Amino acid sequence: MLRPNDQLNMHIQCIVAVLLILCLPLVYGNERVGNEGQEIEKSIQLNITSQLGDNAVYVDGDVVSYFVSTSLDAYLVLIYRDASQNIVQLLPNLHDPRSFFKAGDFIEIPGMHASFVFQVSKPFGSEQVYMFASDQPFPSLRGERLKNGLLLLEHRSTDLILSIMREHGKNGSRFYGEAKTSITTAERLF
């Protein structure tokens, strides 16, 4: 349960994250995942960051939110890889099946009414969220449906997921983009 001061701090962090996206779109959350020389006809510019920015450190008990936006109307898929190397599809999901979003919309993941939260707990380490965008719907990925509506992917390899998405971008789309953001989770020391 968040205390009132924690809620205020979280709202301030959310506002800071939105400002980061608006003011520094090429600095935070735009690490290109693609291979050099692998250009699509036209790319979609993506912004993805956590409320504290890229490469932020979160400690046990912290709640993490991500913010995403695109430069063009696009179909989106968000994939999360935790410190244990589990790979989960965040968007679309059972409770939020939307996959098409308008350019410039800022989407908070998880949203206010989401069926899940990112609360830091063991195991700790490096975690990533990958964002894929296309002018065409993405193929459905296979996996196990979790109680919270998310999809635990059967493919346990980030490289395999990347190749599936890139193949779609290369052969099934005129416009394509991908980005990722990383955070580190750690034990609380006090």
C-alpha positions as CSV (number, residue, x, y, z in Angstrom):
1,M,0.0,0.0,0.0
2,L,1.4,3.4,-1.0
3,R,1.4,6.1,1.6
4,P,0.2,9.6,0.6
5,N,3.8,10.9,0.3
6,D,4.7,7.9,-1.8
7,Q,1.8,8.7,-4.1
8,L,2.8,12.3,-4.4
9,N,6.4,11.2,-5.2
10,M,5.2,8.8,-7.7
11,H,3.1,11.5,-9.5
12,I,6.1,13.8,-9.5
13,Q,8.3,11.0,-11.0
14,C,5.6,10.4,-13.7
15,I,5.6,14.1,-14.6
16,V,9.4,14.1,-14.8
17,A,9.3,11.0,-17.0
18,V,6.8,12.7,-19.4
19,L,9.0,15.8,-19.5
20,L,12.0,13.6,-20.3
21,I,10.1,12.1,-23.2
22,L,8.9,15.5,-24.5
23,C,12.2,17.4,-24.1
24,L,14.9,14.7,-24.7
25,P,13.3,12.2,-27.1
26,L,16.6,11.1,-28.6
27,V,18.4,10.7,-25.2
28,Y,16.2,8.5,-23.1
29,G,14.9,5.2,-24.1
30,N,15.8,5.2,-27.7
31,E,18.6,2.7,-27.9
32,R,18.3,1.1,-31.3
33,V,18.1,-2.6,-31.0
34,G,18.5,-3.3,-34.7
35,N,21.6,-4.5,-36.5
36,E,23.8,-2.0,-38.4
37,G,22.8,-1.8,-42.0
38,Q,19.4,-3.3,-41.4
39,E,17.3,-0.4,-42.5
40,I,13.6,-0.6,-43.2
41,E,12.0,1.6,-45.9
42,K,11.0,4.2,-43.2
43,S,11.5,3.9,-39.5
44,I,9.1,4.8,-36.7
45,Q,10.7,6.8,-34.0
46,L,10.0,5.4,-30.5
47,N,10.4,6.7,-27.0
48,I,10.5,4.5,-24.0
49,T,11.7,5.2,-20.5
50,S,11.0,4.5,-16.9
51,Q,9.8,7.2,-14.6
52,L,13.4,7.7,-13.4
53,G,14.9,7.5,-17.0
54,D,17.1,4.9,-18.7
55,N,19.6,2.8,-16.7
56,A,18.0,3.9,-13.4
57,V,18.4,1.8,-10.3
58,Y,15.3,0.7,-8.4
59,V,15.5,-1.1,-5.0
60,D,13.4,-3.7,-3.3
61,G,9.8,-2.5,-2.9
62,D,10.0,0.3,-5.5
63,V,7.2,0.5,-8.0
64,V,8.3,1.0,-11.7
65,S,6.3,2.6,-14.5
66,Y,7.3,2.9,-18.1
67,F,6.2,5.5,-20.6
68,V,6.1,5.0,-24.4
69,S,5.2,7.0,-27.5
70,T,5.6,6.8,-31.2
71,S,6.2,9.3,-34.1
72,L,3.6,7.6,-36.3
73,D,0.3,5.8,-35.7
74,A,1.4,2.2,-35.1
75,Y,0.8,-1.2,-33.8
76,L,2.8,-1.8,-30.7
77,V,4.2,-4.8,-28.8
78,L,6.0,-4.4,-25.5
79,I,8.2,-7.3,-24.2
80,Y,9.7,-7.4,-20.7
81,R,12.8,-9.4,-19.7
82,D,13.3,-9.7,-16.0
83,A,16.5,-10.5,-14.0
84,S,15.7,-14.2,-14.2
85,Q,15.5,-14.0,-18.0
86,N,11.7,-14.6,-18.1
87,I,10.3,-13.0,-21.1
88,V,6.7,-11.6,-20.8
89,Q,4.5,-9.8,-23.3
90,L,3.2,-6.6,-21.6
91,L,1.2,-5.2,-24.4
92,P,-1.2,-6.2,-25.8
93,N,-2.5,-8.3,-23.0
94,L,-5.7,-10.0,-21.9
95,H,-7.0,-7.0,-20.0
96,D,-5.7,-4.4,-22.4
97,P,-5.9,-5.9,-25.9
98,R,-5.3,-2.7,-27.7
99,S,-2.3,-2.9,-30.0
100,F,-2.9,0.2,-32.2
101,F,-1.9,3.6,-30.8
102,K,-1.9,7.1,-32.3
103,A,1.3,9.1,-32.8
104,G,2.2,11.3,-29.9
105,D,0.0,9.5,-27.4
106,F,1.9,8.9,-24.1
107,I,1.1,5.5,-22.8
108,E,1.9,4.5,-19.2
109,I,2.8,0.8,-18.6
110,P,1.2,-0.4,-16.4
111,G,-1.7,2.1,-16.7
112,M,-3.8,3.2,-13.8
113,H,-6.3,0.4,-14.2
114,A,-3.9,-2.3,-15.2
115,S,-4.1,-5.8,-13.7
116,F,-0.4,-5.8,-12.8
117,V,2.3,-3.6,-11.2
118,F,6.0,-3.7,-11.4
119,Q,7.1,-3.9,-7.8
120,V,10.8,-4.6,-7.4
121,S,11.6,-7.9,-5.6
122,K,14.2,-10.7,-5.8
123,P,15.9,-11.8,-7.9
124,F,17.7,-8.5,-8.6
125,G,19.7,-7.5,-11.7
126,S,19.4,-6.0,-15.1
127,E,15.9,-5.8,-16.7
128,Q,14.8,-4.6,-20.1
129,V,11.6,-3.5,-21.8
130,Y,11.6,-3.8,-25.6
131,M,9.2,-1.9,-27.7
132,F,8.3,-2.8,-31.3
133,A,6.2,-0.7,-33.7
134,S,4.8,-1.3,-37.2
135,D,2.2,-0.1,-39.6
136,Q,0.9,-3.6,-39.7
137,P,-0.3,-5.9,-36.9
138,F,2.4,-8.1,-35.4
139,P,2.1,-11.9,-35.4
140,S,0.8,-13.4,-32.2
141,L,3.4,-14.8,-29.9
142,R,2.9,-18.1,-28.1
143,G,3.1,-18.6,-24.4
144,E,1.4,-19.3,-21.1
145,R,-1.3,-16.8,-20.0
146,L,-0.6,-15.6,-16.4
147,K,-3.3,-14.8,-13.8
148,N,-2.7,-11.1,-14.3
149,G,-3.5,-11.3,-18.1
150,L,0.1,-11.1,-19.3
151,L,1.7,-13.7,-21.5
152,L,4.8,-15.6,-20.4
153,L,6.4,-16.3,-23.7
154,E,7.5,-19.8,-24.5
155,H,10.6,-18.4,-26.3
156,R,13.1,-17.9,-23.6
157,S,15.6,-16.2,-26.0
158,T,15.5,-12.4,-26.5
159,D,17.4,-13.0,-29.7
160,L,14.6,-15.2,-31.0
161,I,12.0,-12.7,-30.1
162,L,14.0,-9.9,-31.8
163,S,14.4,-12.0,-35.0
164,I,10.6,-12.7,-35.1
165,M,9.8,-9.0,-34.8
166,R,12.5,-7.9,-37.2
167,E,11.4,-10.4,-39.8
168,H,7.9,-8.9,-39.6
169,G,9.4,-5.4,-39.9
170,K,11.5,-6.4,-42.9
171,N,8.9,-8.4,-44.8
172,G,5.5,-7.3,-43.5
173,S,5.8,-3.6,-42.9
174,R,6.5,-0.4,-44.7
175,F,7.2,1.4,-41.4
176,Y,8.9,-0.3,-38.5
177,G,10.8,0.7,-35.3
178,E,12.2,-0.8,-32.2
179,A,13.7,0.5,-29.0
180,K,14.5,-0.7,-25.5
181,T,15.1,0.7,-22.1
182,S,17.0,-0.9,-19.2
183,I,16.9,-0.6,-15.4
184,T,18.8,-2.3,-12.6
185,T,17.1,-3.7,-9.6
186,A,18.9,-4.1,-6.3
187,E,18.4,-5.0,-2.7
188,R,17.5,-2.2,-0.3
189,L,20.5,-1.5,1.9
190,F,18.7,0.3,4.8
